[in-house]
């Protein structure tokens, strides 16, 4: 993913769920980025946000609509 592309927030959840969603997106040729504020804060020597709910998934703006459809599938699969 080119770091100069406009990124748009898609999802926030556990690191595990964020990683599963990222893999689903990448299987559908949508590059994704996971940002984990908890890990960043701990590495810098501060606390972080709530443990387990710090991972955020971002996609390029041009892929956002397609990514939302995949996110919906992901959420529905979690409810089963």
Rosetta blueprint (number, residue, H / E / L):
1 X L
2 X L
3 X L
4 X L
5 X L
6 X L
7 X E
8 X E
9 X E
10 X E
11 X E
12 X E
13 X E
14 X L
15 X H
16 X H
17 X H
18 X H
19 X H
20 X H
21 X H
22 X H
23 X H
24 X H
25 X H
26 X H
27 X H
28 X L
29 X L
30 X L
31 X L
32 X E
33 X E
34 X E
35 X E
36 X E
37 X H
38 X H
39 X H
40 X H
41 X H
42 X H
43 X H
44 X H
45 X L
46 X L
47 X L
48 X L
49 X L
50 X L
51 X L
52 X L
53 X L
54 X L
55 X E
56 X E
57 X E
58 X E
59 X E
60 X E
61 X H
62 X H
63 X H
64 X H
65 X H
66 X H
67 X H
68 X H
69 X H
70 X H
71 X H
72 X H
73 X H
74 X H
75 X H
76 X H
77 X H
78 X H
79 X H
80 X L
